[in-house]
Structure formats: structure tokens, C-alpha cells
Amino acid sequence: MAKIRWDRLLETCLKRNAAVALLIVGSPPIILVGDAWRPLQVSPVEREDVAMLVAQLGEPDGRGEGHTYRFFWYGNVAFYHVMAFGYPDTTAVVVSRAKPSRPPPAEPSGRNSPTN
């Protein structure tokens, strides 16, 4: 089981008012709070963690050369943009709050799901 879970990562971002979270294989996740990067107190992210997180996003909204991206609501409280670099052998993921491009789900599937 992955050490990093979407629900925990996104809840941490919300509670700490983080604008960006960065996951790079071999390093602990870091979040951008204000103008300072802060590491989370967890073990370094492993390739399997990143692969599982990206797989849980489902079908991407778009692809570029060497990356893919997805937009999603976290429940109905925050809209996020995720970019997976090195796709399909992802080595880095950037998660950032985004201006909503669609309304929140009428019936949120729960704040633990990044796929709505």
C-alpha cells in the first residue's frame, strides 16, 4: 500500500493553505505555503507510490510530450490540477490549486476521491 494517499495529501494542503504540492521519487513530499517550501514529515516517495497515485486519477484530461495532466474536485471544496512528469514512467507529480473550470459535483463522492 502506498505511503502517500490522495485524501491525506489534499487534506494537508487544505489545512495548511498550500498552493502546490510536489512529489519527486526519492524525496519526501514538499508543499508550498506562502513563499516557503515545507517538507512533509513522511518517508521519501517511492516510484510505486507515484505510479499508484497517477493510476488512481484515471483517464487524463490531456497529454503533452513526457507528461499528462488531470483536473479534479476534492469533494466540492477545492479544485486541483495535477501534472505527472515522465509519464507513463512518472518520476514527479505537481499538484496545484486551480481556478475551477467546471462546477463542483452536485453529489460529492467524498473528499477522499480525486477522480470526480
Backbone bond lengths (Angstrom), bond angles and torsions (degrees), N, CA, C in turn:
res aa  C-N    CA-C-N  psi(-1)  N-CA   C-N-CA  omega(-1)  CA-C   N-CA-C  phi
1 M - - - 1.454 - - 1.526 109.25 -
2 A 1.310 115.19 138.62 1.459 120.30 -178.58 1.527 111.02 -64.36
3 K 1.326 114.85 144.46 1.465 120.24 176.65 1.528 110.87 -76.86
4 I 1.312 116.39 -25.42 1.457 122.06 -179.84 1.525 107.59 -105.49
5 R 1.332 115.31 128.04 1.467 120.22 178.23 1.524 108.50 -121.89
6 W 1.333 116.28 145.36 1.453 120.70 -179.94 1.520 111.95 -55.33
7 D 1.332 117.27 -47.06 1.457 118.47 -175.70 1.524 111.82 -60.57
8 R 1.310 117.63 -42.62 1.475 120.85 -179.99 1.526 111.32 -68.92
9 L 1.330 116.82 -42.36 1.459 120.55 -179.55 1.528 110.97 -63.35
10 L 1.327 116.88 -48.39 1.459 120.32 -177.43 1.526 111.85 -69.26
11 E 1.322 117.59 -37.16 1.464 120.34 176.86 1.533 110.18 -64.05
12 T 1.335 117.16 -40.29 1.469 120.99 176.44 1.522 110.32 -62.07
13 C 1.321 117.27 -44.11 1.467 120.67 178.31 1.527 110.93 -59.91
14 L 1.324 116.98 -43.14 1.466 120.21 179.14 1.524 111.56 -64.61
15 K 1.330 117.17 -49.01 1.465 120.96 -176.85 1.518 112.59 -62.76
16 R 1.331 116.52 -35.76 1.471 120.11 -177.77 1.517 112.91 -95.83
17 N 1.338 115.92 4.50 1.457 121.80 -179.29 1.532 111.39 55.38
18 A 1.320 115.01 43.68 1.465 120.66 -179.98 1.530 110.15 -82.80
19 A 1.311 115.98 134.36 1.457 121.45 179.32 1.515 112.11 -84.20
20 V 1.342 116.92 -28.57 1.466 121.78 -174.67 1.523 109.13 -144.40
21 A 1.324 115.94 144.01 1.461 122.14 169.60 1.523 106.87 -123.76
22 L 1.317 115.75 139.42 1.462 121.35 -177.85 1.523 108.60 -125.80
23 L 1.336 115.47 125.42 1.462 121.30 177.22 1.521 107.96 -119.60
24 I 1.317 115.78 119.46 1.459 122.12 179.46 1.524 107.76 -126.45
25 V 1.312 116.05 129.25 1.458 120.65 179.89 1.522 109.54 -52.93
26 G 1.345 115.89 128.81 1.454 122.03 178.36 1.512 115.11 95.76
27 S 1.348 117.34 -5.95 1.465 121.49 -179.57 1.524 109.63 -128.55
28 P 1.343 117.27 152.93 1.463 117.97 173.71 1.527 109.15 -67.02
29 P 1.330 118.35 153.07 1.464 119.89 176.06 1.526 109.62 -60.97
30 I 1.319 116.17 147.59 1.459 121.21 175.17 1.520 108.31 -127.40
31 I 1.331 115.72 149.42 1.452 120.97 178.04 1.520 109.27 -125.52
32 L 1.313 115.37 150.39 1.463 121.97 178.35 1.520 108.64 -98.88
33 V 1.328 115.63 111.62 1.460 122.22 178.49 1.521 106.66 -116.18
34 G 1.329 115.67 115.18 1.469 119.13 -173.87 1.515 108.23 65.13
35 D 1.335 116.79 -121.11 1.459 119.62 178.28 1.531 111.74 -113.75
36 A 1.337 116.36 19.87 1.472 120.31 -178.54 1.533 111.38 -122.04
37 W 1.320 115.60 136.25 1.462 121.44 174.38 1.519 107.78 -86.32
38 R 1.337 116.05 132.11 1.466 121.52 -178.42 1.521 109.95 -127.39
39 P 1.343 117.23 124.51 1.470 118.99 177.62 1.524 110.53 -73.90
40 L 1.317 116.52 145.05 1.456 120.94 173.69 1.522 108.06 -83.52
41 Q 1.290 116.38 149.68 1.466 121.71 -176.23 1.528 110.65 -85.26
42 V 1.316 115.93 64.15 1.463 123.12 176.84 1.526 108.45 -135.43
43 S 1.307 115.69 168.09 1.462 120.87 178.73 1.523 110.86 -64.77
44 P 1.327 117.19 158.79 1.463 120.06 175.86 1.529 111.30 -56.56
45 V 1.304 114.94 147.17 1.460 122.31 179.13 1.528 108.96 -71.52
46 E 1.312 115.66 135.38 1.469 121.14 177.02 1.519 109.83 -103.47
47 R 1.311 115.94 159.74 1.465 121.79 -179.29 1.535 111.06 -54.33
48 E 1.331 116.89 -38.41 1.464 120.80 -179.66 1.528 111.51 -65.97
49 D 1.337 116.54 -35.69 1.469 120.82 177.51 1.529 109.94 -61.53
50 V 1.320 115.47 -48.50 1.460 120.74 -178.56 1.522 110.53 -63.69
51 A 1.323 117.38 -44.03 1.461 121.24 -179.64 1.530 110.67 -60.47
52 M 1.332 117.20 -41.88 1.460 120.47 -179.48 1.526 111.23 -67.12
53 L 1.325 117.05 -43.32 1.459 120.08 179.25 1.526 111.29 -61.36
54 V 1.317 116.77 -45.18 1.462 120.64 -179.37 1.525 110.03 -65.14
55 A 1.316 117.82 -41.08 1.469 121.26 179.21 1.527 110.88 -62.52
56 Q 1.318 117.68 -35.83 1.461 121.21 -179.30 1.522 112.65 -68.21
57 L 1.311 117.43 -18.56 1.463 120.41 178.56 1.514 112.44 -71.63
58 G 1.324 117.09 -20.16 1.451 119.71 -178.60 1.513 111.46 78.55
59 E 1.304 115.21 -157.59 1.469 121.85 -177.02 1.524 110.30 -63.30
60 P 1.340 117.86 129.02 1.471 120.17 -179.81 1.521 111.95 -68.64
61 D 1.327 115.48 155.95 1.460 120.99 174.53 1.523 110.87 -78.35
62 G 1.327 116.42 -23.52 1.452 120.26 179.83 1.513 111.39 -167.28
63 R 1.315 115.10 166.46 1.461 121.83 -179.85 1.526 108.78 -136.51
64 G 1.315 114.36 148.68 1.447 121.35 173.44 1.516 106.83 -130.02
65 E 1.297 116.92 -172.59 1.462 119.98 178.93 1.530 109.35 -72.99
66 G 1.332 116.35 106.72 1.457 121.59 177.90 1.522 115.36 83.07
67 H 1.325 117.97 7.59 1.463 119.31 177.40 1.527 110.41 -149.11
68 T 1.302 113.65 163.93 1.462 121.45 174.77 1.517 107.51 -136.77
69 Y 1.318 117.74 160.81 1.457 119.39 179.47 1.519 110.92 -143.76
70 R 1.319 113.86 159.32 1.466 121.40 -177.92 1.518 108.35 -150.56
71 F 1.328 116.27 141.22 1.459 123.32 172.99 1.522 107.86 -109.92
72 F 1.331 117.82 142.86 1.456 119.23 177.48 1.526 111.05 -160.54
73 W 1.312 114.46 157.83 1.461 122.15 172.96 1.513 108.81 -90.33
74 Y 1.307 116.44 140.91 1.463 122.44 170.72 1.520 104.04 -99.00
75 G 1.332 116.41 100.36 1.453 120.66 -169.32 1.513 107.17 59.74
76 N 1.312 117.50 -129.75 1.465 120.06 173.98 1.529 110.74 -125.86
77 V 1.354 115.59 24.67 1.465 119.73 -175.38 1.527 114.81 -108.64
78 A 1.315 118.42 -22.78 1.467 119.97 -177.73 1.525 110.19 -150.25
79 F 1.319 116.06 139.31 1.461 123.05 179.62 1.526 107.75 -107.41
80 Y 1.324 117.23 132.63 1.456 122.14 -174.75 1.533 112.30 -125.84
81 H 1.316 113.28 154.32 1.467 123.57 173.42 1.521 106.57 -120.72
82 V 1.320 117.07 126.14 1.464 121.82 179.99 1.514 108.61 -119.42
83 M 1.329 116.13 131.89 1.463 121.53 173.86 1.520 107.87 -119.03
84 A 1.331 115.77 130.19 1.463 122.32 178.56 1.529 107.14 -110.09
85 F 1.329 117.15 116.43 1.461 122.34 -176.81 1.523 110.92 -97.67
86 G 1.327 115.59 143.82 1.448 121.30 -177.15 1.516 111.06 85.89
87 Y 1.317 117.07 7.88 1.453 122.76 -176.47 1.526 110.45 -55.25
88 P 1.319 120.10 133.91 1.464 128.09 10.55 1.538 114.43 -87.82
89 D 1.307 118.76 -8.32 1.461 120.95 177.58 1.533 107.53 -96.25
90 T 1.316 115.65 68.82 1.461 123.29 -170.79 1.522 112.72 -62.88
91 T 1.326 115.32 131.90 1.462 121.14 178.33 1.525 112.38 -119.08
92 A 1.330 117.08 -11.25 1.460 120.99 179.62 1.524 109.86 -149.67
93 V 1.336 115.01 142.75 1.462 121.58 178.41 1.521 107.97 -132.38
94 V 1.320 116.12 131.95 1.461 122.42 175.24 1.522 107.53 -115.26
95 V 1.329 115.31 125.66 1.460 122.24 179.69 1.518 106.70 -116.64
96 S 1.331 117.41 124.88 1.466 119.07 -179.72 1.519 110.64 -138.56
97 R 1.346 114.33 147.90 1.467 119.60 173.64 1.515 106.64 -65.03
98 A 1.315 115.93 143.94 1.459 120.92 -178.15 1.523 109.88 -134.98
99 K 1.326 114.70 156.82 1.455 119.88 173.33 1.532 106.43 -70.49
100 P 1.330 118.09 127.92 1.467 119.77 -176.80 1.521 112.48 -58.64
101 S 1.321 114.87 132.92 1.460 120.96 176.47 1.516 110.72 -103.25
102 R 1.326 115.58 -2.68 1.461 121.56 176.60 1.525 107.66 -152.23
103 P 1.332 116.95 157.45 1.466 118.76 -178.69 1.527 111.18 -68.80
104 P 1.335 116.14 158.25 1.472 118.45 177.44 1.515 109.92 -65.24
105 P 1.314 116.78 158.43 1.457 119.49 179.74 1.532 109.88 -64.31
106 A 1.331 115.97 141.74 1.457 120.90 179.49 1.521 110.63 -65.25
107 E 1.282 115.89 -41.33 1.468 122.65 178.02 1.510 107.56 -117.62
108 P 1.339 118.60 88.43 1.467 119.58 -177.83 1.523 110.93 -57.90
109 S 1.324 114.84 138.81 1.463 120.44 -179.89 1.525 111.23 -81.66
110 G 1.289 116.70 7.94 1.458 120.89 -178.93 1.511 109.87 112.79
111 R 1.321 115.98 152.49 1.457 119.17 -177.50 1.515 111.33 -75.72
112 N 1.322 117.97 -4.32 1.449 119.51 -179.12 1.513 113.13 -92.38
113 S 1.314 118.67 5.88 1.463 120.41 -176.14 1.514 111.74 -114.69
114 P 1.317 118.83 118.24 1.456 120.53 177.02 1.512 112.74 -87.30
115 T 1.312 118.42 5.64 1.454 120.10 -171.05 1.512 113.83 -104.88
116 N 1.339 119.36 12.12 1.452 118.87 179.84 1.506 110.77 -92.36
